[in-house]
Amino acid sequence: MRLTAELEAAEAEGLARRGVQQAEATANGIYVVFESFAGLELALESLDPRQGQLHPELVAVREVSINGETYEQATVWVPDGKLGYFLKRLNDYANTADEESPKSRNLIDRIRSVGLASLEQLWTDPPEEFPQHEETTWWEVWLRRQDGDEIERLRAFAAGVGGELGRTRLGFADRTVALVKATADQLSNALDLLDDL
Protein backbone atom coordinates (compact mmCIF):
# COMPACT_ATOMS: atom_id res chain seq x y z
CA MET A 1 0.00 0.00 0.00
CA ARG A 2 1.36 3.42 -1.00
CA LEU A 3 0.63 5.11 2.35
CA THR A 4 2.48 2.35 4.22
CA ALA A 5 5.51 2.84 1.98
CA GLU A 6 5.37 6.63 2.50
CA LEU A 7 5.15 6.22 6.28
CA GLU A 8 8.06 3.79 6.39
CA ALA A 9 10.12 6.08 4.11
CA ALA A 10 9.42 9.04 6.43
CA GLU A 11 10.64 7.01 9.40
CA ALA A 12 13.79 5.90 7.58
CA GLU A 13 14.58 9.47 6.46
CA GLY A 14 13.94 10.87 9.94
CA LEU A 15 16.17 8.30 11.60
CA ALA A 16 18.91 8.86 9.01
CA ARG A 17 18.82 12.65 9.48
CA ARG A 18 18.92 12.24 13.25
CA GLY A 19 21.81 9.78 12.95
CA VAL A 20 23.89 12.31 11.01
CA GLN A 21 23.64 14.71 13.96
CA GLN A 22 23.65 12.02 16.65
CA ALA A 23 26.02 13.85 19.01
CA GLU A 24 23.56 16.74 19.44
CA ALA A 25 20.32 14.76 19.13
CA THR A 26 18.05 14.28 22.12
CA ALA A 27 15.07 13.34 19.94
CA ASN A 28 13.36 10.00 20.47
CA GLY A 29 10.86 10.27 17.65
CA ILE A 30 10.05 11.86 14.31
CA TYR A 31 7.58 14.46 13.06
CA VAL A 32 5.25 13.08 10.38
CA VAL A 33 2.81 15.09 8.29
CA PHE A 34 -0.49 13.64 7.06
CA GLU A 35 -2.18 15.48 4.19
CA SER A 36 -5.84 15.15 3.28
CA PHE A 37 -7.45 14.92 -0.11
CA ALA A 38 -8.68 18.27 -1.45
CA GLY A 39 -11.72 19.54 0.41
CA LEU A 40 -11.62 16.84 3.11
CA GLU A 41 -10.68 17.13 6.76
CA LEU A 42 -8.44 14.56 8.41
CA ALA A 43 -9.72 12.38 11.27
CA LEU A 44 -7.70 14.36 13.80
CA GLU A 45 -8.84 12.36 16.84
CA SER A 46 -7.45 9.21 15.21
CA LEU A 47 -4.11 10.93 14.59
CA ASP A 48 -3.87 11.77 18.31
CA PRO A 49 -4.66 8.43 20.00
CA ARG A 50 -3.51 9.21 23.58
CA GLN A 51 -3.19 5.48 24.30
CA GLY A 52 -0.52 4.52 26.81
CA GLN A 53 2.07 6.71 28.46
CA LEU A 54 4.08 7.21 25.25
CA HIS A 55 1.97 7.68 22.11
CA PRO A 56 1.79 9.63 18.85
CA GLU A 57 0.77 13.23 19.51
CA LEU A 58 -0.90 15.72 17.19
CA VAL A 59 1.20 18.91 17.37
CA ALA A 60 -0.07 21.15 14.55
CA VAL A 61 -2.91 21.41 12.04
CA ARG A 62 -3.07 23.82 9.13
CA GLU A 63 -4.87 24.38 5.85
CA VAL A 64 -2.92 24.96 2.66
CA SER A 65 -4.15 25.98 -0.78
CA ILE A 66 -2.54 24.40 -3.81
CA ASN A 67 -3.79 25.39 -7.28
CA GLY A 68 -7.01 26.72 -5.78
CA GLU A 69 -7.77 23.58 -3.77
CA THR A 70 -7.64 23.38 0.02
CA TYR A 71 -5.87 20.57 1.85
CA GLU A 72 -5.53 19.91 5.56
CA GLN A 73 -2.11 19.01 6.96
CA ALA A 74 -1.68 17.50 10.41
CA THR A 75 1.77 17.14 11.93
CA VAL A 76 2.15 14.32 14.44
CA TRP A 77 5.12 13.57 16.66
CA VAL A 78 5.64 9.80 16.60
CA PRO A 79 7.88 8.43 19.37
CA ASP A 80 10.42 5.77 18.42
CA GLY A 81 8.72 2.38 18.39
CA LYS A 82 5.20 3.82 18.03
CA LEU A 83 4.92 3.97 14.24
CA GLY A 84 3.15 0.62 14.55
CA TYR A 85 0.00 2.45 15.69
CA PHE A 86 -0.41 3.81 12.14
CA LEU A 87 1.05 0.80 10.34
CA LYS A 88 -1.51 -1.49 12.03
CA ARG A 89 -4.39 0.73 10.89
CA LEU A 90 -3.06 0.81 7.34
CA ASN A 91 -2.61 -2.97 7.35
CA ASP A 92 -6.08 -3.57 8.82
CA TYR A 93 -7.57 -1.27 6.17
CA ALA A 94 -5.74 -3.07 3.34
CA ASN A 95 -6.83 -6.48 4.64
CA THR A 96 -10.51 -5.45 4.84
CA ALA A 97 -10.66 -3.11 1.81
CA ASP A 98 -13.03 -5.45 -0.05
CA GLU A 99 -15.53 -5.44 2.79
CA GLU A 100 -18.46 -3.02 3.00
CA SER A 101 -16.89 -1.19 5.96
CA PRO A 102 -13.09 -1.55 5.95
CA LYS A 103 -11.34 -1.16 9.31
CA SER A 104 -9.98 2.34 10.03
CA ARG A 105 -11.83 3.65 6.96
CA ASN A 106 -12.62 7.02 8.54
CA LEU A 107 -8.91 7.62 9.14
CA ILE A 108 -7.35 6.13 6.00
CA ASP A 109 -9.83 7.27 3.32
CA ARG A 110 -9.06 10.91 4.13
CA ILE A 111 -5.24 10.66 3.85
CA ARG A 112 -3.80 11.60 0.47
CA SER A 113 -0.13 11.42 1.48
CA VAL A 114 2.26 10.93 4.39
CA GLY A 115 5.78 12.29 4.77
CA LEU A 116 8.44 13.61 7.08
CA ALA A 117 7.34 17.00 8.38
CA SER A 118 9.17 20.25 7.73
CA LEU A 119 9.31 23.39 9.84
CA GLU A 120 6.70 24.97 7.58
CA GLN A 121 4.23 22.26 8.59
CA LEU A 122 4.55 23.23 12.25
CA TRP A 123 3.82 26.86 11.31
CA THR A 124 0.23 27.67 12.31
CA ASP A 125 0.03 31.26 11.05
CA PRO A 126 -0.93 31.90 7.41
CA PRO A 127 1.60 30.13 5.14
CA GLU A 128 2.43 33.33 3.26
CA GLU A 129 3.75 34.84 6.52
CA PHE A 130 6.43 32.15 6.94
CA PRO A 131 9.83 33.93 7.09
CA GLN A 132 12.37 33.61 4.29
CA HIS A 133 14.81 30.78 5.03
CA GLU A 134 17.88 33.03 5.55
CA GLU A 135 15.98 35.80 7.40
CA THR A 136 16.84 36.04 11.10
CA THR A 137 13.68 36.51 13.15
CA TRP A 138 12.21 35.79 16.57
CA TRP A 139 10.19 32.55 16.56
CA GLU A 140 7.51 31.62 19.07
CA VAL A 141 8.38 28.03 19.92
CA TRP A 142 5.82 25.86 21.74
CA LEU A 143 7.40 23.04 23.73
CA ARG A 144 5.55 19.99 25.03
CA ARG A 145 6.16 19.61 28.76
CA GLN A 146 7.80 16.26 29.32
CA ASP A 147 10.54 16.16 31.95
CA GLY A 148 11.23 19.78 32.90
CA ASP A 149 14.41 20.02 30.80
CA GLU A 150 12.73 21.34 27.64
CA ILE A 151 14.12 24.88 28.00
CA GLU A 152 17.65 23.61 28.64
CA ARG A 153 17.51 21.42 25.52
CA LEU A 154 16.19 24.39 23.52
CA ARG A 155 18.93 26.63 24.94
CA ALA A 156 21.64 24.12 23.95
CA PHE A 157 20.07 23.70 20.52
CA ALA A 158 19.88 27.49 19.92
CA ALA A 159 23.51 27.95 20.95
CA GLY A 160 24.56 25.05 18.73
CA VAL A 161 22.99 26.52 15.58
CA GLY A 162 24.08 30.09 16.28
CA GLY A 163 20.67 31.27 17.47
CA GLU A 164 19.57 32.97 20.65
CA LEU A 165 17.06 31.94 23.30
CA GLY A 166 14.87 34.78 24.57
CA ARG A 167 14.46 35.44 28.29
CA THR A 168 10.67 35.41 28.47
CA ARG A 169 8.62 32.21 28.94
CA LEU A 170 4.92 31.58 29.02
CA GLY A 171 3.68 28.45 30.77
CA PHE A 172 0.54 26.40 30.27
CA ALA A 173 -0.48 23.08 31.82
CA ASP A 174 1.09 20.99 29.05
CA ARG A 175 3.15 23.54 27.05
CA THR A 176 5.89 26.11 27.56
CA VAL A 177 6.28 28.92 25.05
CA ALA A 178 9.71 30.45 24.45
CA LEU A 179 11.25 32.79 21.89
CA VAL A 180 14.19 31.79 19.71
CA LYS A 181 16.05 34.15 17.39
CA ALA A 182 17.23 32.20 14.35
CA THR A 183 16.73 31.70 10.65
CA ALA A 184 14.23 29.16 9.35
CA ASP A 185 17.15 27.05 8.12
CA GLN A 186 18.71 27.04 11.59
CA LEU A 187 15.44 26.27 13.36
CA SER A 188 14.61 23.48 10.89
CA ASN A 189 17.38 21.41 12.46
CA ALA A 190 15.30 21.22 15.64
CA LEU A 191 13.00 18.69 13.98
CA ASP A 192 15.89 16.22 13.80
CA LEU A 193 17.36 17.01 17.21
CA LEU A 194 14.49 17.79 19.62
CA ASP A 195 11.19 16.07 20.25
CA ASP A 196 9.82 18.84 22.48
CA LEU A 197 8.36 21.03 19.68
C-alpha positions in Angstrom: 0.0 0.0 0.0 1.4 3.4 -1.0 0.6 5.1 2.3 2.5 2.4 4.2 5.5 2.8 2.0 5.4 6.6 2.5 5.2 6.2 6.3 8.1 3.8 6.4 10.1 6.1 4.1 9.4 9.0 6.4 10.6 7.0 9.4 13.8 5.9 7.6 14.6 9.5 6.5 13.9 10.9 9.9 16.2 8.3 11.6 18.9 8.9 9.0 18.8 12.6 9.5 18.9 12.2 13.3 21.8 9.8 12.9 23.9 12.3 11.0 23.6 14.7 14.0 23.7 12.0 16.7 26.0 13.8 19.0 23.6 16.7 19.4 20.3 14.8 19.1 18.1 14.3 22.1 15.1 13.3 19.9 13.4 10.0 20.5 10.9 10.3 17.7 10.0 11.9 14.3 7.6 14.5 13.1 5.2 13.1 10.4 2.8 15.1 8.3 -0.5 13.6 7.1 -2.2 15.5 4.2 -5.8 15.1 3.3 -7.5 14.9 -0.1 -8.7 18.3 -1.4 -11.7 19.5 0.4 -11.6 16.8 3.1 -10.7 17.1 6.8 -8.4 14.6 8.4 -9.7 12.4 11.3 -7.7 14.4 13.8 -8.8 12.4 16.8 -7.5 9.2 15.2 -4.1 10.9 14.6 -3.9 11.8 18.3 -4.7 8.4 20.0 -3.5 9.2 23.6 -3.2 5.5 24.3 -0.5 4.5 26.8 2.1 6.7 28.5 4.1 7.2 25.2 2.0 7.7 22.1 1.8 9.6 18.9 0.8 13.2 19.5 -0.9 15.7 17.2 1.2 18.9 17.4 -0.1 21.2 14.5 -2.9 21.4 12.0 -3.1 23.8 9.1 -4.9 24.4 5.9 -2.9 25.0 2.7 -4.1 26.0 -0.8 -2.5 24.4 -3.8 -3.8 25.4 -7.3 -7.0 26.7 -5.8 -7.8 23.6 -3.8 -7.6 23.4 0.0 -5.9 20.6 1.8 -5.5 19.9 5.6 -2.1 19.0 7.0 -1.7 17.5 10.4 1.8 17.1 11.9 2.1 14.3 14.4 5.1 13.6 16.7 5.6 9.8 16.6 7.9 8.4 19.4 10.4 5.8 18.4 8.7 2.4 18.4 5.2 3.8 18.0 4.9 4.0 14.2 3.2 0.6 14.6 0.0 2.4 15.7 -0.4 3.8 12.1 1.1 0.8 10.3 -1.5 -1.5 12.0 -4.4 0.7 10.9 -3.1 0.8 7.3 -2.6 -3.0 7.3 -6.1 -3.6 8.8 -7.6 -1.3 6.2 -5.7 -3.1 3.3 -6.8 -6.5 4.6 -10.5 -5.5 4.8 -10.7 -3.1 1.8 -13.0 -5.5 -0.1 -15.5 -5.4 2.8 -18.5 -3.0 3.0 -16.9 -1.2 6.0 -13.1 -1.6 6.0 -11.3 -1.2 9.3 -10.0 2.3 10.0 -11.8 3.6 7.0 -12.6 7.0 8.5 -8.9 7.6 9.1 -7.3 6.1 6.0 -9.8 7.3 3.3 -9.1 10.9 4.1 -5.2 10.7 3.8 -3.8 11.6 0.5 -0.1 11.4 1.5 2.3 10.9 4.4 5.8 12.3 4.8 8.4 13.6 7.1 7.3 17.0 8.4 9.2 20.3 7.7 9.3 23.4 9.8 6.7 25.0 7.6 4.2 22.3 8.6 4.6 23.2 12.2 3.8 26.9 11.3 0.2 27.7 12.3 0.0 31.3 11.1 -0.9 31.9 7.4 1.6 30.1 5.1 2.4 33.3 3.3 3.8 34.8 6.5 6.4 32.1 6.9 9.8 33.9 7.1 12.4 33.6 4.3 14.8 30.8 5.0 17.9 33.0 5.5 16.0 35.8 7.4 16.8 36.0 11.1 13.7 36.5 13.1 12.2 35.8 16.6 10.2 32.5 16.6 7.5 31.6 19.1 8.4 28.0 19.9 5.8 25.9 21.7 7.4 23.0 23.7 5.5 20.0 25.0 6.2 19.6 28.8 7.8 16.3 29.3 10.5 16.2 31.9 11.2 19.8 32.9 14.4 20.0 30.8 12.7 21.3 27.6 14.1 24.9 28.0 17.6 23.6 28.6 17.5 21.4 25.5 16.2 24.4 23.5 18.9 26.6 24.9 21.6 24.1 24.0 20.1 23.7 20.5 19.9 27.5 19.9 23.5 27.9 21.0 24.6 25.0 18.7 23.0 26.5 15.6 24.1 30.1 16.3 20.7 31.3 17.5 19.6 33.0 20.7 17.1 31.9 23.3 14.9 34.8 24.6 14.5 35.4 28.3 10.7 35.4 28.5 8.6 32.2 28.9 4.9 31.6 29.0 3.7 28.4 30.8 0.5 26.4 30.3 -0.5 23.1 31.8 1.1 21.0 29.0 3.1 23.5 27.1 5.9 26.1 27.6 6.3 28.9 25.1 9.7 30.5 24.4 11.2 32.8 21.9 14.2 31.8 19.7 16.1 34.1 17.4 17.2 32.2 14.4 16.7 31.7 10.6 14.2 29.2 9.3 17.2 27.1 8.1 18.7 27.0 11.6 15.4 26.3 13.4 14.6 23.5 10.9 17.4 21.4 12.5 15.3 21.2 15.6 13.0 18.7 14.0 15.9 16.2 13.8 17.4 17.0 17.2 14.5 17.8 19.6 11.2 16.1 20.3 9.8 18.8 22.5 8.4 21.0 19.7 
